[in-house]
Amino acid sequence: MTFQVVHNAEDQHSIWPAQRPLPEGWEPVGFQGTREECLADIELRWTDITPLSSRRS
């Protein structure tokens, strides 16, 4: 199964099956691969897990 890395308006990241429609509020970041590859990409990409709205405060 192919997954994609997605993120939301709070800059939170997750993986989602590439063949399924995205839930409302989530957008692809442009990376697809295996589950493990996507999780590794998130580790590199999502360096601050604090929600974006809290970082702006």
C-alpha positions in Angstrom: 0.0 0.0 0.0 1.2 3.5 -0.8 0.9 6.3 1.7 1.3 10.0 1.5 2.5 12.6 4.0 -0.2 15.1 4.8 -0.5 18.2 7.1 -3.2 20.5 8.4 -3.5 24.2 9.1 -1.9 23.6 12.5 1.2 22.2 10.7 0.5 18.8 12.2 1.7 15.9 10.0 0.4 12.4 9.5 0.3 9.7 6.9 -2.8 8.7 4.8 -3.4 6.0 2.3 -2.7 7.6 -1.1 -5.7 5.9 -2.7 -8.2 7.4 -0.2 -9.7 10.9 -0.3 -8.2 13.2 2.3 -10.2 14.1 5.4 -11.3 17.7 5.4 -8.6 20.1 6.5 -5.7 18.0 5.4 -3.4 18.6 2.4 -0.7 16.5 0.8 2.9 17.8 1.3 4.1 16.0 -1.9 5.8 12.9 -0.5 4.5 9.3 -1.1 6.0 5.9 -0.2 5.7 3.0 2.1 4.4 3.5 5.6 8.0 3.4 7.0 9.3 5.9 4.3 6.5 8.3 5.1 7.1 8.1 8.8 10.8 8.8 8.2 9.9 11.8 6.1 7.7 13.2 8.9 10.6 12.8 11.3 12.7 15.0 9.1 10.0 17.5 8.1 8.1 18.0 11.4 10.7 19.3 13.7 8.4 21.2 16.1 5.3 19.3 17.1 3.8 22.3 18.8 0.6 23.3 16.9 1.2 26.4 14.7 -1.3 28.5 16.6 0.6 27.9 19.9 4.0 28.8 18.2 2.6 32.2 17.1 1.6 33.2 20.7 
